[in-house]
Amino acid sequence: MRRIKLVVLGITAIIAVSIVLTSCFTYQYQVGRGSQTGVEVTQKNHYLIYGLLPMSTSDPVKMAAGAADYQVTIQHSFIDGLLSAITAGFYSPTTTTVKR
């Protein structure tokens, strides 16, 4: 009986730690030769229900302002994750950064 309790407690602890310590995802790609000037433009993307319903999303091509070479980073930062956790996943923002 004691062994079963320890196994259940261990599994519960592993699940709790994996939920609490989830990492912030980052997706990065470059167009052309990548960033040349170092100028950054940042915008938020707004999604509902764990990202299934986009409310407003940024357009990296428009954010690059006609540059032929730039780098795009889309990330779910700590603050974005915190907002998602507070709203239980109903609101799930991400951040897009374009570096020209």
N, C-alpha and C positions, 0 to 999 in steps of 0.2 A: 504494500500500500504506500509506504514511504517513497519507494522507487518511482511509482507512477506520479506522485505529487512532484517529485524533482524533475521528471521528464516534462510534465505539463508546465511547470514553472520555467524550465529552460527554454521550451518552445515559445512561451509567452514573452520571455525576455528577448529572445532573438527577433520576434515579430515587432516588438515595441522599439527596439534599437534600429531595426531596418526602416521603420516608419519615421522615426525622429531624425535619423542621420541620412536621409536621402540627399543625394548630391544635386547640384544645380547643373542642368544640362546646357551645353553650348554647341551650336552648330555654326561652323565657319567655312566660308569659301571665298575665293578671289576671282575677279573678272580681269582679264588681260594680265598685266604684270603685277597686279595687286596695288597696295597703297603706295603712292608716289610723293604726296605733299604732307601727309599726316593730319589733314583736316578731318575732324570727326563730326558726324551728324547722328543724333540719337532720337528714336521715336519709340513709343509704346504700342504694343499690339494688345487688343482687348478681346478676350474669348469668354464664353460662358460654358458651363457644364464640362469641366475638365478639358477645355479646348475644342469641343465638338462644334460649337456655334460661334463663328467669328463675328464680332461686333464691328471692329475696325482694325485693319491691318496696314502696316506700313508698306510702301513700295520702294525697294532698294534702288531701282533704276532712277526714280524721281529724286530720291535722297542723294544720289551720286551727282546730280545736277549736270548731266551731260559728260561726265568724266568717262574716258575709255578704260581706265585702269583704277580699280578700287577693290576693297576687301569688305565683305559683309559678315557680321557676327550676330547671330540670333541666340539669345540666352534667356534662361529662366533663372534670374538672379535670386539671392536670398530674400530680398524684399518682395519680389514677385511670388516666391514660394510661400512666404509668410501671409501675404494677402490671400493666396489660394487656400492656405490652411485655415485662416480665420473664417473664410466664407464656405468652408467644407467643400471646396472645389467648384462652387457655383460660379465664381469669378476667377479666371486664370490668366493673368497677364504675362506677356513676355516682352523683352526689350530687343530692338534691332538697332545696331550701330553700323554705320557705313563710314569707312575710313578711306578718304581719297588720296 
